[in-house]
Amino acid sequence: MISEIDLKHLRRCVELAETALEKGDQPFGSVLVSAEGEVLAEDHNRIAGGDHTQHPEFALARWAAANLTPAGRRKATVYTSGEHCPMCAAAHGWVDLGRIVYVSSSKQLVQWLEEIGVEPSRVRNLLRAAQQ
């Protein structure tokens, strides 16, 4: 179940996604929250400069690896505007972060992008890979 606290953090992810969009980037934003409910770190997409690894979920995984204990990472929650891509899912797993809560799924994103005529990503998400 999604709680009011979850909704609060998801709204912040949408705000961060809007910030990314205003800066000419793709609209993604993420927040890392401790088990105690403290916002530890947040970021938005930064790939407009050409480095397509600058996803906020990946940045939060790196931040967590450098700043949290293994137990703290496992108890933390990553809130994000969109379901993790394969790169970010791997980073999340390697760092051993806890729960993931997202606003929209990869399936929804693929549908929306197709509807507006955006070319598919060079990297297939798990949904696209399973369909082919």
N, C-alpha and C positions, 0 to 999 in steps of 0.2 A: 504494500500500500504506500501511496505517496502522501506524506504528511504536510502540514502547513509549513514546517521548517524546510522540508524539501522544496516546496513551492517557492519559498523566499529565496533560496539559493539558485533555483532554476531561473527565477526572474532576473537575478543578477547576471547569470550566464547570457541571457537574451540581451541585457544592457551592454555587456562586453562584446557580444556579437555585433550589435549596432555600432559600437565604437570602431570595431574592425572595419565594418562596411563604410563608415564615414571616412576612414583613412585609406580607402581604396582597396581593401582586402576582402577576402571571403568572410562571410559572417559566422564566425565561430567564437565562442567564449567559454571559459571553464573556471571553476572554483574548487579549491582543495580545502576540506573542512575536517578538523580533528574530531575524535570521538566525543569530546566535550562540547562540540559545537562552535569552536573558534575557527574563523576564516584564517587559514594559514598562508595561502597564496592564491593569486588569480592572474589570468592572462587572456589574451585574445589572439586570433590568428595573425601571423606576421609574414605570410609567404609572398606578399606583393613585391618584395625585393629580389625574388628569384630563388630563395632557399625554401623549397617545398617541405622541408622537415620542421619548419617553425610553426607547428601546431600547438595550441595552448595545452592540450592534454599531455603532449610529449614534454613540454616545458615544466608542467607540474610534476610529472614523473621524475624528471631530473632534479627538480627542487626537493622533492620528497627524499630521494636517495641521498642528497647532500645534507639534509637538515633534520630528518626524523630517524628515530630508532626503527628497527624492523617491526617491533610491536606497534609503534605509533603509525607506521605505514599501513599495516594490516587493518587497523581500526579506523583509518581515515576514509572519508567518502569523497569521490570525485563527482562533481556536478558539471554537466556540460550541455551545450546547446544541441549537439548532435552526437549520435552514437559513434564510438571510436572507430577510426579507420584501422586497417590491419597494423600499420606502423605504431599507432598509439596504443592499440590493444596489446601489442607485444611489449611495449615499454611499461605499460601498466602491470602486466604479468611479471616481467623481469624484476621490477622494483617491489612487487608483492603488495600493491595497493589494495585496499578493501573494496567496498561497494562502489558501483557506478550508477548514477542516475542521470538520464538524459531527456531532453525535450522532444527530439525527433529521431526517428530510426533511420538507418541506412536505406531501408526500403522506401521510406517517404522521400528522402533526399533524391534518390535515383529517379523516382517518379516526377518530382518537381523539376529537376534539371531537364529531363526529357520533355516535359510540357513546355518549357521555355526555350527549347532548342539548344541547350548547352551540350557540347561534345562530352562523351564519357571520359572519366579520368583515365590516365595512363596506368594507374594502379587499380586493379579490380577489388571492390569490397567483397566481403564474403557472400553477400546476396548474389551479386553478378557472377562470381566464380561458380556458385552452385547452379545457376541457371544455364550456364554454357557447357 
